[in-house]
Amino acid sequence: MVDRAAGTNNTISRLSSSVLASLQKRWNQEYDFVFNLASETKYDQPAMIYDEKVVEVAKAVIEEAKKHTGLKRIFDISTAQIYAHGSKPASEGGKVKPWTGIAEAKLKVEELWLQSGLPIVILRPAIVYGPGDQSGLSTFRTKLPLCLVGDLLREANWGAVSS
């Protein structure tokens, strides 16, 4: 692991170094499946924020995952915002043209996962909803009468992403 200040090409930022230390502390047993949901989700941030809080954090997760040879599958949550705008719904093989800073960073992360040799599944949801959501579906809740399945799932105690 090398600090970014050292100026080498194979660097891990101070933030991802602390993430890696946290992962090493908490990843104290072998798991069959890992779900990587760690990401900056605020829109219109400078590219360096996404590089640090999306790409560099993913590098730390990949580095730790490589130490655990018993992993059956890793799931990385990306975004459908990597697909080019079009008149038809995007498909898995659709043209890739990220249209947000988050999507640009997520596409870099997808490439890192694919190069890692780890057993990866990349999921590209169109939107993620949860209690911490301040820019997606939650903004409509105060303006429109909506019944969202996520509400029903949360009330049924099935589990929801809370942060």
ZATI-221972 format. One record per residue (C-alpha): z, x, y; residue in one letter. Coordinates in nm, 2 decimals. Example, Ala and Ser with C-alpha at 12.3 -4.5 7.8 and 13.67 -1.06 7.14 Angstrom:
! residues 2
REC     pz     px     py kolvex
REC   0.78   1.23  -0.45      A
REC   0.71   1.37  -0.11      S
This chain:
! residues 163
REC     pz     px     py kolvex
REC   0.00   0.00   0.00      M
REC  -0.10   0.14   0.34      V
REC   0.00   0.03   0.68      D
REC  -0.28  -0.08   0.91      R
REC  -0.18   0.18   1.17      A
REC  -0.28   0.45   0.92      A
REC  -0.64   0.36   0.99      G
REC  -0.78   0.35   0.63      T
REC  -1.02   0.09   0.50      N
REC  -0.79  -0.02   0.22      N
REC  -0.51  -0.15   0.44      T
REC  -0.25  -0.42   0.41      I
REC  -0.09  -0.55   0.73      S
REC   0.28  -0.55   0.81      R
REC   0.28  -0.93   0.77      L
REC   0.12  -0.91   0.42      S
REC   0.36  -0.62   0.33      S
REC   0.65  -0.85   0.40      S
REC   0.47  -1.13   0.20      V
REC   0.42  -0.89  -0.08      L
REC   0.79  -0.79  -0.08      A
REC   0.88  -1.16  -0.08      S
REC   0.64  -1.22  -0.37      L
REC   0.78  -0.93  -0.57      Q
REC   1.13  -1.06  -0.52      K
REC   1.05  -1.42  -0.61      R
REC   0.79  -1.36  -0.88      W
REC   1.06  -1.24  -1.12      N
REC   0.92  -1.40  -1.43      Q
REC   0.58  -1.45  -1.59      E
REC   0.39  -1.77  -1.51      Y
REC   0.09  -1.94  -1.67      D
REC  -0.04  -2.08  -1.35      F
REC  -0.02  -1.99  -0.98      V
REC  -0.12  -2.21  -0.69      F
REC  -0.19  -2.02  -0.37      N
REC  -0.14  -2.25  -0.07      L
REC  -0.03  -1.98   0.18      A
REC  -0.25  -2.00   0.49      S
REC  -0.26  -2.05   0.86      E
REC  -0.38  -2.41   0.92      T
REC  -0.38  -2.44   1.30      K
REC  -0.72  -2.47   1.45      Y
REC  -0.87  -2.27   1.74      D
REC  -0.66  -1.96   1.68      Q
REC  -0.80  -1.61   1.75      P
REC  -0.98  -1.45   1.45      A
REC  -0.71  -1.18   1.42      M
REC  -0.45  -1.46   1.35      I
REC  -0.67  -1.59   1.06      Y
REC  -0.73  -1.23   0.94      D
REC  -0.36  -1.17   0.93      E
REC  -0.22  -1.50   0.81      K
REC  -0.50  -1.60   0.57      V
REC  -0.70  -1.29   0.45      V
REC  -0.42  -1.03   0.45      E
REC  -0.17  -1.27   0.29      V
REC  -0.43  -1.34   0.02      A
REC  -0.47  -0.97  -0.04      K
REC  -0.09  -0.94  -0.10      A
REC  -0.10  -1.24  -0.34      V
REC  -0.40  -1.08  -0.53      I
REC  -0.22  -0.74  -0.54      E
REC   0.09  -0.90  -0.69      E
REC  -0.11  -1.13  -0.93      A
REC  -0.28  -0.82  -1.08      K
REC   0.06  -0.70  -1.21      K
REC   0.10  -1.02  -1.41      H
REC  -0.15  -1.00  -1.70      T
REC  -0.02  -1.31  -1.87      G
REC  -0.16  -1.54  -1.60      L
REC  -0.39  -1.81  -1.75      K
REC  -0.53  -1.94  -1.42      R
REC  -0.48  -1.90  -1.04      I
REC  -0.57  -2.18  -0.81      F
REC  -0.66  -2.10  -0.45      D
REC  -0.68  -2.38  -0.20      I
REC  -0.98  -2.31   0.03      S
REC  -1.16  -2.56   0.25      T
REC  -1.48  -2.77   0.25      A
REC  -1.53  -2.65   0.61      Q
REC  -1.72  -2.36   0.46      I
REC  -2.02  -2.58   0.39      Y
REC  -2.30  -2.62   0.65      A
REC  -2.32  -2.95   0.83      H
REC  -2.58  -3.18   0.69      G
REC  -2.68  -3.54   0.66      S
REC  -2.58  -3.55   0.29      K
REC  -2.23  -3.48   0.14      P
REC  -2.18  -3.12   0.04      A
REC  -2.18  -3.01  -0.32      S
REC  -2.04  -2.71  -0.49      E
REC  -2.38  -2.53  -0.47      G
REC  -2.44  -2.64  -0.11      G
REC  -2.53  -2.41   0.17      K
REC  -2.24  -2.21   0.30      V
REC  -2.20  -2.18   0.67      K
REC  -1.83  -2.19   0.79      P
REC  -1.78  -2.39   1.10      W
REC  -1.42  -2.31   1.19      T
REC  -1.22  -1.99   1.21      G
REC  -1.01  -2.11   0.92      I
REC  -1.32  -2.16   0.71      A
REC  -1.45  -1.81   0.79      E
REC  -1.12  -1.66   0.68      A
REC  -1.11  -1.88   0.37      K
REC  -1.46  -1.77   0.27      L
REC  -1.35  -1.40   0.29      K
REC  -1.05  -1.49   0.07      V
REC  -1.28  -1.66  -0.18      E
REC  -1.49  -1.34  -0.20      E
REC  -1.17  -1.13  -0.25      L
REC  -1.06  -1.36  -0.54      W
REC  -1.40  -1.34  -0.70      L
REC  -1.40  -0.96  -0.68      Q
REC  -1.05  -0.94  -0.81      S
REC  -1.14  -1.01  -1.17      G
REC  -0.85  -1.25  -1.20      L
REC  -0.88  -1.59  -1.36      P
REC  -0.94  -1.79  -1.04      I
REC  -1.03  -2.15  -0.96      V
REC  -1.12  -2.21  -0.60      I
REC  -1.06  -2.57  -0.47      L
REC  -1.23  -2.68  -0.15      R
REC  -1.06  -3.00  -0.03      P
REC  -1.21  -3.18   0.27      A
REC  -0.87  -3.24   0.42      I
REC  -0.51  -3.17   0.32      V
REC  -0.24  -3.41   0.43      Y
REC   0.13  -3.37   0.44      G
REC   0.45  -3.41   0.65      P
REC   0.37  -3.10   0.85      G
REC   0.02  -3.21   0.93      D
REC  -0.03  -3.22   1.31      Q
REC  -0.40  -3.21   1.35      S
REC  -0.55  -3.41   1.06      G
REC  -0.47  -3.76   0.92      L
REC  -0.13  -3.77   1.09      S
REC  -0.28  -3.80   1.43      T
REC  -0.45  -4.13   1.32      F
REC  -0.12  -4.27   1.18      R
REC   0.02  -4.33   1.53      T
REC  -0.30  -4.50   1.65      K
REC  -0.43  -4.70   1.35      L
REC  -0.26  -4.91   1.08      P
REC  -0.33  -4.70   0.77      L
REC  -0.20  -4.69   0.41      C
REC  -0.25  -4.34   0.28      L
REC  -0.22  -4.26  -0.09      V
REC  -0.02  -3.95   0.01      G
REC   0.25  -4.18   0.15      D
REC   0.27  -4.37  -0.18      L
REC   0.28  -4.05  -0.38      L
REC   0.56  -3.91  -0.16      R
REC   0.76  -4.23  -0.19      E
REC   0.71  -4.22  -0.57      A
REC   0.86  -3.87  -0.56      N
REC   0.56  -3.72  -0.74      W
REC   0.57  -3.42  -0.52      G
REC   0.40  -3.34  -0.20      A
REC   0.32  -3.02  -0.01      V
REC   0.59  -3.01   0.27      S
REC   0.50  -2.69   0.45      S
